[in-house]
Each structure stands twice: as C-alpha cells, then as structure tokens.
Amino acid sequence: MSRPVESIVHGSKATLHQLPSVDRLLHLQPARDLIERHGHTLVATQCRALLAQLRQRARDTLDAGELQDGALIQALRERCAGALASPLQRVINLTGTVIHTNLGRALLADEAIAHIVALMAAPSNLEFDLRSGARGDRDSVVEPLLCELTGAQAATVVNNNAAAVLLTLAALARSKQVIVSRGELVEIGGAFRMPDVMRAAGARLTEVGTTNATHLADYQGAIGERTALIMKVHTSNYSINGFTSTVSEAQLAPLARASHLMLACDLGSGSLVDLSQYGLPREPLPRDMIEAGCDVVTFSGDKLLGGPQAGLIVGGATAVGRIRKHPLKRALRLSKLPLAALEATLRLYLAPEKLAQRLPTLRLLCRSQASIRSVAQHLLEPMRQALAPRYSVDVAEMASQIGSGSLPVDRLPSAGLRIAPVGVRRKGIGAALNELTAILRQLPEPVIGRISEDALQLDLRCLEDPAALVAQLSTLARVLQS
C-alpha cells in the first residue's frame, strides 16, 4: 500500500512504493472537481497514464516532491487539458504567402461562416426537394450558381480538384487513351502528379510534343481508335520561358469535335473573375475555357475562388451527366459543411462590385503596399521593445506571393518587419533565427514568418488587425529574457 503523499520530502528520490493508487488520487476533491467538469472516463484515463509515466521515471529521475497532492493534481489538470486541446490552432500568417497550403489556404468570408453555423446546427434540405417533397440532389445547391458564373450547361462538385480530375478521367476515358502535352504533366504539392492520377483513373496517357513546345499536329498525329479525350492542364505552379509553343483550347476544340473526342481542361487554381481589374495578374477563367469549346473544366474551390476545399466540374450537359453518374461520384462527393460554405462563397460573386471587400482572399491580395507599410510602422516600436536587446527590428519592403500554385512567378509589392540577431557572429545567425521562430511558434496564437537573407521576414500583408500580435508581445519578451 502506498504511503500518504503528504509525508514525502522534497528533494529526495522517489521510489515505486511511494506512488499513490489511482483510486486514492481520484478521491481527492480537486480530482473530483475535474471529474465533474470532464467526466470520469477522461480523468481516470489521464490519471492512469500520469501514474504510469511517474512509475517509469521513479527508476531514475523522479523527485519525491512530484508526488505531493498539489503537484499530482496540477499534472492531472494539465493532462486533461492537453487531451481535450485540439492540434488545430489559429495562427498569424506573416509568411507573405496569401493562399498558404500549409496554413489552411483561403480564409472563408463572414457570409460563408454564418451560413455554415446556421445550417450545421439544424436539419437542412440537403437532399430534399421542398417543392415536390421527394428526394433531392445535393448538386442542385450550387449547380445553378456555377452555371451562371461560368456559362456552363451543367456542373457538379467533389471534395477537391484532384478528385475532380480523377472522376472526370474515370468517367470519360477509363481504359481509353488521353492525349496530354508533355509540358503539362504537372506535379502539385503532396505528390499529386497528373500521370499518376490518370493511371489511378484507368486512363492510358499519351504524351505529345516536348517540354517546351507542342503543336496542333502533335495532337492530331496521336489520335487513334482508342482515344477518348484530349486534355489541357494549366501549369499554374510553374512557368516555362524562352522558346515555347503551346496549343490553346480554342485551337484544340475543332480538332476534338472533328475527331468525335471530348476536350477537358484542368485549371487547378481557378478564378471566377478577371483579376486584372483589381491590378493583379490575370488567370484563365472557367468561362474562357467553356467559350473556347471545352466539354469539361475542373478547378479548385479553396484557392483563388476563396472558398472551402472543393473540386468544381463544369461543362456540357452530356459530359457532366456521365461524370455525375459514375460510381466514384458518391465516394468523392462534397459533404454538407463545405457545400454550405461553397454556396455562400459563390453567391458573393453575384455582386462583383462588393467582392474585393467581402471575399478575404481577394481583399488580402488587393491590399496596397502603403496600407501594409502603415501597419508595419505601427508595430515597429512595440516589436523593438519586445525583442531588444537580442534582435534588431526595421521596416522593410517585401514581395508577397499569391500561393497554392497560383501565378508562381508574380509577386505583390508588400511591406513588413525585418528582424536580425544583434551581436551574433555569422556562423551563429541561423541558430539565433531558428530559436526566435521556434519561440514565435509557441505563442498562444503562433506567429509564422519566413527566414531569408540572414533575417526573419514578417510580411504583414495578411495581418489586417495587429491586436492579436501586440497582445502577445509581453509573453514574447518574457520568454526571450528568461
């Protein structure tokens, strides 16, 4: 039987027989309070895990003071809190990449968030036709909007753009030949490679042309009896410069029709509006591809469109109808939460004059360098005080990027804070910057920047309200001084 923990002396090494039992620890009033708050199962599970950990350490490093009632209860509280804490956290994105894949890509508009909350808290007519009282189709929630915004005859949605490409190929070209330019066999982050997706869909890839040059005759020469589809892939995450030649969708459409083939286009990061009207580089639009003669166009919902993760498929009624009827469609379909967010996001595009204010992704992309520099000036002195004397802080011009494979070579003039170690030899600069970035990542709301040119660059394009950062500066200063 274990000794009362009150008799244990601080500073002495603990032994196994000094460990309290699970039952005794759970009967302490603070532990009973935890059970009242969290339930017996969670607290008892964490209690057993805590004692098992202490039992292991008792053979080597466990101090007897750690077995005092107060220390045990505090450790139990922390374990219960840790078990209930989500690994997903809000972070402050100061990387300079607006649509950052690792940081959740597009931010949802207030309207989309409100729509999610309203629909997730109650039953909805997700697949119920309120007019007829019969079973409905969840595609009907967004299909009219997508057709209006792209000029397509029909539309369907799945859980991401990789799924949209996979489903399109499986439905239209399984066991058949698909012709693609060699210069368009893209790889997107996360091992998404177009040839691999084609194989997974059961299609047979036929490459034409070369890395930098493909001509109409290349496509024409590759068409055979087993050909089902010509595919164009927008190279959204890289650019080939110099001597290049490509064949447009408008040039391919007559060839596809004459050969009784379908023409598909994967835009990847698709935009529904001409970005040039906002002073941004123009991306090809789904409407452009439909008007050029494509039977199917696929693109993402959570990149330039500014909505939730989704794969959007628009095009002719015949092609989309075949895609919708494929067995994989059910496995890849969009659930009610992202569907609600997508619908609300698409409705914002019906009022294009207000889009730059209401859609967070577009609003961040459109911020002027002057307005961002103003935020940097506001943060300069508080940051200097928090980081002194170990680091210097200066306002600097920076170049943001759109991110997530969108317009990879284009940069947006921006501004931010350049932080450099003070009094550190060149060999130690990397270690000093890594230490600071690790501390910033451990703040209550982690701050994520990027190291470049022997400094930590905090690009403020995505920081519209600096209050959350300012509120953590005292914590930052305290950690640096400890």
Secondary structure, DSSP 8 states (H G I E B T S, - for coil): ----GGG--TTSB--GGGS--HHHHHTSHHHHHHHHHH-HHHHHHHHHHHHHHHHHHTTTT-BGGGGSHHHHHHHHHHHHHHHHS-S----EE-SSBSS-GGGTSS---HHHHHHHHHHHTS---TTB-TTT-SB--GGGGTHHHHHHHH--SEEEEESSHHHHHHHHHHHHHTTSEEEEEGGG--EETTTEEHHHHHHHTT-EEEEES-SSB--HHHHHHH--TTEEEEEEE--TT----SS-B---HHHHHHHHHHTT-EEEEEEES--SS-GGGGTS-----HHHHHHHT-SEEEEESSSTT-SSS-EEEEE-HHHHHHHHHSTHHHHHB--HHHHHHHHHHHHHTTSGGGHHHH-HHHHHHH--HHHHHHHHHHHHHHHHHHHTTTEEEEEEEEEEB-BTTBSTT--EEEEEEEEEESS--HHHHHHHHHHHHHHHHTSSS-EE-EEETTEEEEE-TT-S-THHHHTTHHHHHHHHH-
